[in-house]
Amino acid sequence: MKKLTLIFCAVLITSGITFAQQKKSVKKTKTVAKKVEAPATVKSSFDQAFAGTTDAKWTKTSAGHWSVGFLKDNIQTTAEYDADGKWISTRSTYDAQTLPGSVAGTLKAKYPAATIKDGWKIERADVAAYYKVNIQDNGAEKAVLLNEAGTVTE
């Protein structure tokens, strides 16, 4: 009888320890980010510059600027404005097939063995618009800067 009681107590203690270590399943809920709306002055500036854009998604940067992502002529574009609605910059993302002909032609002429990876058209208020294109030339990664006419400005 002593052995039976001892075994019963051992089983009870062991099972208690085992169940205490199990994690309870936590019901996961899908978190939805709050939709951010830019101030009216910023939206007005954006609407004047990029009329007809309907899929704009706004975010606020750590610098306090407003950034908006949208499609412009099937090119993913991001524009940035300050809190007063003053335009700061625009960045359009291109792949090898969508780069303008003047840019792609210049790259093929100057780097005939190169493979175009991706590129961006960067427009800022303080400098003329330019393209930054990443290429792979003879196994080496390079970033090439070109102006809108397609002239290399490295």
HUBELSUL-V149970 format. One record per residue. N is the residue number from 1. RES is the residue in three letters. PHI is phi as a letter, one per 30 degrees, with the letter a starting at -180 (* if undefined). OMEGA is omega as a letter, one per 20 degrees, with the letter a starting at -180 (* if undefined). NEAR is the number of other C-alpha atoms within 12 Angstrom. Layout:
n=N res=RES phi=PHI omega=OMEGA near=NEAR
n=N res=RES phi=PHI omega=OMEGA near=NEAR
This chain:
n=1 res=MET phi=* omega=r near=7
n=2 res=LYS phi=d omega=a near=8
n=3 res=LYS phi=d omega=a near=9
n=4 res=LEU phi=d omega=r near=10
n=5 res=THR phi=d omega=r near=11
n=6 res=LEU phi=d omega=r near=12
n=7 res=ILE phi=d omega=r near=13
n=8 res=PHE phi=d omega=r near=14
n=9 res=CYS phi=d omega=r near=14
n=10 res=ALA phi=d omega=r near=14
n=11 res=VAL phi=d omega=r near=14
n=12 res=LEU phi=d omega=r near=14
n=13 res=ILE phi=d omega=a near=14
n=14 res=THR phi=d omega=r near=14
n=15 res=SER phi=d omega=r near=14
n=16 res=GLY phi=d omega=r near=13
n=17 res=ILE phi=d omega=a near=12
n=18 res=THR phi=d omega=a near=12
n=19 res=PHE phi=d omega=r near=12
n=20 res=ALA phi=d omega=a near=11
n=21 res=GLN phi=d omega=a near=10
n=22 res=GLN phi=d omega=r near=10
n=23 res=LYS phi=d omega=r near=8
n=24 res=LYS phi=d omega=r near=8
n=25 res=SER phi=d omega=a near=6
n=26 res=VAL phi=c omega=r near=6
n=27 res=LYS phi=d omega=a near=6
n=28 res=LYS phi=d omega=r near=6
n=29 res=THR phi=c omega=r near=6
n=30 res=LYS phi=d omega=r near=6
n=31 res=THR phi=c omega=a near=6
n=32 res=VAL phi=c omega=r near=7
n=33 res=ALA phi=d omega=r near=9
n=34 res=LYS phi=d omega=r near=9
n=35 res=LYS phi=d omega=a near=11
n=36 res=VAL phi=c omega=r near=17
n=37 res=GLU phi=c omega=r near=17
n=38 res=ALA phi=d omega=r near=29
n=39 res=PRO phi=d omega=a near=21
n=40 res=ALA phi=e omega=a near=14
n=41 res=THR phi=d omega=r near=19
n=42 res=VAL phi=d omega=r near=29
n=43 res=LYS phi=d omega=r near=31
n=44 res=SER phi=d omega=r near=19
n=45 res=SER phi=d omega=r near=25
n=46 res=PHE phi=d omega=a near=36
n=47 res=ASP phi=d omega=r near=23
n=48 res=GLN phi=d omega=a near=15
n=49 res=ALA phi=d omega=a near=20
n=50 res=PHE phi=b omega=a near=24
n=51 res=ALA phi=d omega=r near=16
n=52 res=GLY phi=i omega=r near=14
n=53 res=THR phi=d omega=a near=21
n=54 res=THR phi=c omega=a near=15
n=55 res=ASP phi=c omega=a near=18
n=56 res=ALA phi=d omega=r near=27
n=57 res=LYS phi=b omega=a near=26
n=58 res=TRP phi=c omega=r near=27
n=59 res=THR phi=b omega=r near=27
n=60 res=LYS phi=c omega=a near=23
n=61 res=THR phi=d omega=r near=17
n=62 res=SER phi=d omega=r near=9
n=63 res=ALA phi=d omega=a near=12
n=64 res=GLY phi=i omega=r near=15
n=65 res=HIS phi=d omega=r near=24
n=66 res=TRP phi=c omega=a near=36
n=67 res=SER phi=c omega=a near=35
n=68 res=VAL phi=b omega=r near=38
n=69 res=GLY phi=c omega=a near=27
n=70 res=PHE phi=a omega=r near=29
n=71 res=LEU phi=c omega=r near=23
n=72 res=LYS phi=b omega=a near=24
n=73 res=ASP phi=h omega=a near=14
n=74 res=ASN phi=i omega=r near=14
n=75 res=ILE phi=c omega=r near=21
n=76 res=GLN phi=d omega=a near=25
n=77 res=THR phi=b omega=r near=28
n=78 res=THR phi=b omega=r near=32
n=79 res=ALA phi=c omega=a near=41
n=80 res=GLU phi=b omega=a near=38
n=81 res=TYR phi=b omega=r near=35
n=82 res=ASP phi=d omega=a near=27
n=83 res=ALA phi=d omega=r near=23
n=84 res=ASP phi=c omega=r near=20
n=85 res=GLY phi=j omega=r near=26
n=86 res=LYS phi=d omega=a near=23
n=87 res=TRP phi=d omega=r near=30
n=88 res=ILE phi=c omega=a near=26
n=89 res=SER phi=a omega=r near=29
n=90 res=THR phi=b omega=a near=33
n=91 res=ARG phi=b omega=r near=28
n=92 res=SER phi=c omega=a near=34
n=93 res=THR phi=c omega=a near=32
n=94 res=TYR phi=b omega=r near=29
n=95 res=ASP phi=c omega=a near=23
n=96 res=ALA phi=d omega=a near=24
n=97 res=GLN phi=d omega=a near=17
n=98 res=THR phi=c omega=r near=23
n=99 res=LEU phi=d omega=r near=29
n=100 res=PRO phi=e omega=a near=27
n=101 res=GLY phi=e omega=a near=16
n=102 res=SER phi=d omega=a near=19
n=103 res=VAL phi=d omega=a near=35
n=104 res=ALA phi=d omega=r near=38
n=105 res=GLY phi=d omega=r near=22
n=106 res=THR phi=d omega=a near=27
n=107 res=LEU phi=d omega=r near=37
n=108 res=LYS phi=d omega=r near=21
n=109 res=ALA phi=d omega=a near=16
n=110 res=LYS phi=d omega=a near=19
n=111 res=TYR phi=b omega=a near=22
n=112 res=PRO phi=d omega=a near=16
n=113 res=ALA phi=c omega=a near=15
n=114 res=ALA phi=d omega=r near=26
n=115 res=THR phi=c omega=r near=26
n=116 res=ILE phi=d omega=a near=33
n=117 res=LYS phi=c omega=a near=25
n=118 res=ASP phi=a omega=a near=26
n=119 res=GLY phi=a omega=a near=33
n=120 res=TRP phi=b omega=r near=34
n=121 res=LYS phi=c omega=a near=35
n=122 res=ILE phi=c omega=r near=29
n=123 res=GLU phi=c omega=r near=25
n=124 res=ARG phi=b omega=a near=21
n=125 res=ALA phi=d omega=a near=16
n=126 res=ASP phi=c omega=r near=12
n=127 res=VAL phi=b omega=r near=12
n=128 res=ALA phi=d omega=r near=18
n=129 res=ALA phi=d omega=r near=23
n=130 res=TYR phi=b omega=r near=31
n=131 res=TYR phi=c omega=r near=37
n=132 res=LYS phi=c omega=a near=35
n=133 res=VAL phi=b omega=r near=38
n=134 res=ASN phi=c omega=r near=29
n=135 res=ILE phi=b omega=r near=28
n=136 res=GLN phi=c omega=a near=22
n=137 res=ASP phi=c omega=a near=20
n=138 res=ASN phi=h omega=r near=13
n=139 res=GLY phi=i omega=a near=10
n=140 res=ALA phi=c omega=r near=14
n=141 res=GLU phi=d omega=r near=16
n=142 res=LYS phi=b omega=r near=22
n=143 res=ALA phi=c omega=a near=24
n=144 res=VAL phi=c omega=r near=32
n=145 res=LEU phi=c omega=r near=28
n=146 res=LEU phi=b omega=r near=31
n=147 res=ASN phi=d omega=a near=27
n=148 res=GLU phi=d omega=r near=24
n=149 res=ALA phi=d omega=a near=19
n=150 res=GLY phi=j omega=r near=28
n=151 res=THR phi=d omega=r near=21
n=152 res=VAL phi=d omega=a near=25
n=153 res=THR phi=c omega=a near=20
n=154 res=GLU phi=e omega=* near=14
